[in-house]
Amino acid sequence: MTEAHTRPLGKPGENRLDRPIDLAHVVKLYATYADDLARVREEQRRLLTVDEPRMRARLDDIEAEITYLLVRDVRPALVAEIGTFYGWSTTWLLRALRDNGTGRLHSYDIVDHVRRTVPAELSAGRWTFHQGDVRASGQLRPDTVDFLFIDAAHTASFARWYTRQVLPRVRTGVPVSVHDVHQRLQVGPFSEGRVVLGWLGSRGIAPFTAAPRAAREAYETIVDVKRSLGLAEPVHAGGRNPMIFFRAQ
């Protein structure tokens, strides 16, 4: 990342980095962007089922939608995505930037499947892909990021790297999401989830999740809200939604 950094855009006098990421805020975002989200869901459904047979959906619907909604709300100038695989999360992020009319995405992964699955009309002018080990490349500059998305090696060692080398350098208030934390009923003792949750707990940061195994009430509330907004039909099968969301401190 070499371009000049600017603060996220917002309405005059409004600091979007001060808002807590909690159930009330997420529900409000669903209502605010319901029409746009309905359109994007159809675009993603078509991408998965018709346009790109190589695509693999690795985010469940609710966590993907919350990702889209937070990007719409924060209006980041620069998003960093660590881990792309086939680009399901990449396309959700790019659609949010497109709909904002501003912002760029820098993505990092060892494999480059994503180069062949992200539509050109989404990537042009707003996306840069970096192939290689993000830990060794030196290309990621956490202090310039306005939204950080992590879904890469789900190991304790990788989590120790980003909790030591990345998260402490992210500016206060910047939204961060980490995937696959609540995959099971209990977070494994030697897992990525255990490391990142321990790091957050030591700093008094309570992450938000819509994973039914960890936050059944939040999950059911969002399901009800989606139904009321006409967004109940699944984009793809999968209901674990194990991602956590929090703001850097």
N, C-alpha and C positions, 0 to 999 in steps of 0.2 A: 504494500500500500504506500504509494508515494504522493498521491494527490493531497492538496491542502485540505485540512479538516475544518468543518464548520459545525456549529451546534445544530441539533435537530430543529426543524421548523415547527412553528405553532402559531396560534393566534397571539396578537400583542398582549403582553401582560400575563400570559398563561405559561406556567412551567409544567410541561407534561411529564417531567421526570420526578415530580413530587407525589404523584398519585400512587397509592398502594395497589399492588396487583393482588386483588382479592375477589371473592365471589361477586360482590356488589358491582365492582368495576367491570368484571367480565360480562355480567348480565347486561349492564348498560351498553357495553360495546356491541353486543349482539343486536340490541335494539337499534342502536345508532347506524350500524352498517348492514342491516338486514338485507336490503335490496342488492347491494354490491356483493355481499357474501353469497347470496343465492346464485348470482351470475357466475361467480368464481367457482362455486361448487360444481356447477354444470360444466364449466370449462375443464376442471380437473377430472370430472367423471369421463368426459369425452377423451381427454388425453390418455387416461388409464385404459379405457375400453375400446377405443377406436383409433386414435391418432398415433399412439406410440406403443406397439405391442411389447417392446422391451422394458417398459416402465415397471417398476416394482414399488408398491406403496408401503412405506415403512413408518409413516405417521398415521395414527388413527384419526378419525374425523374431528373429534372435539379438540384435541391438542393441535392439530393442523389449523383449525379455524381460529383458536385463540392466538396462535402465532400470527396469522394474517391480521386479526383484529388489533393486536398490540402494535404491529408495524404501522397499520393505518393510523392508530391513535398517536404514536410517538413521532411519526414522520421523520425517521432517521435519515441523516445524510449518508451514513455508512453502516452497512450491516456486514458482520463476519459470520460465516457458516463453516464450522469445523465438522466435516463429515458430510458427504453428499450421496454416496452410493449411486443409485440410478437417477437421482434428482427430484424425487417427489417433494421433499422439503424445499429444494431449490426453487421449484416452480411456484409453490405457495408464496415464498418470500418475494420472488420476482413479480408476481401478480399484485402483491401489496404495494411494492414500489411503483409499479406501473400505475396503479389506481391513485396513488398519492401524487403522481406526476413529478416525482423527485426522488433522488437517492440512488446509491449504487450498492451492489452486493459483491463481496469478495468471498469465494468459496475455496476450501482446502480439503484435499483428499489424496490418498496414495494411489487409488485407482481412478481412471478417467471415463468410466461408463457415462457419466453425466454429460460429457461433450456430445454424445450422440442422441441424447434423449430430451434435452431442453430445447424447446422451440426457438428458432432464430428470432421470431418477432418479440419474444420475451427477453432474450439475452442482449440483443443489439443495444449498445449504448449504456447498459446499466449493469453488466455482469463481467467479472474477471474470475477465471478459474486458475488455481495454483495447484499443480500436481506435485506431490512429494510429501514427506513427513513434516507436518506443520511445526513439530517440536525442533526440527533442525534447520528449517529454511530461513528463519529470521525475518520472514515476510510479514507475519502477523504483528501488528502494533496495537495492543489492547487499549492503550490510552486514546486512540483515535476513533474507537468503535462506539456507535450509538445504539446498537442492538447486537447481542451476541447469542448465537445458536450453536449448541454443542450436541453432536450425535455421531460420535466416532468410535474409537476403541473402547468398549465397555469393560475396562479393567481397572482395578484399583491403582495400578501404576500410572495409567494415563490420567486418572482423576487426581492423583497426587501431583502430577505435572501441572495440570491447569489450575488447581487450587493454590499452587505455590507460585507459578510463573505467569499466569494469565489473569485470574480473577482479582488478585490484589491490585492490578494495574488498571482495571476498568474504572472509569469515572463514576462517582456516586450518582445513583439514580438510574443508570443505564439498565434496561431490561436484559435479563439473561435467562435462557432456557436450556435445560439439560434433559436429554431423552433417556428412556429405559431405566429410570430410577425405581419406579413402582411396578415392576413386571410381575412380582409374586406377592403372596400374602405378607411375607416378611422380607425386608431388605437383607440380602446376604451379608454375613459378617466380613467377608473379604472382597466385597464388590465395589464397583464404581459408586453406586448409590450410597453405600455406607460411608465412603470417604467424603463425598460432596455434602451429604446431610450432616456429617460430623463437623465439617468445616463451617457450614452455615450455622449450625447450632452453637458453635463456639463464639460466633459473632452476633448471636441473638437475632438471626434472620430466619423468619418462618416462611418457607416457600409455599406457593399456591400450586395445587394439583387438582385435576379433574379425574384422577385415577379412581375408579370405583373401589378398588381394594384398599385405598388409603383415605379416601374422602367421599364416601358413598353419598352423603347429603349434597355436596357440591355437584357431583356427577348427575344425580337425579334432578336437581334444580335446573341444570343446564339442559338436560334432555327435555324437561318440561318447557323451558323457554324456546328451545328449537322447535318443538312441536307447535307452540303457539304462533311462531313466526313462519311456519310452513317450511321448515328446514329439517324435518325429521327423517326423510328418506336417506339412507346411507350412501355415501360416495363409494365406499368400499367396506368390506367386512372387517371387523376388528373393533373391540370395545375396551381394551385395557387402558389406553390413554396414559401411559406411565410417565409422561414428561412433567417436570417441575418448572415453575417460573418464579423469578424473584428479581429484585432490584439490587444492583451492586451498592455496597456501602464502603 
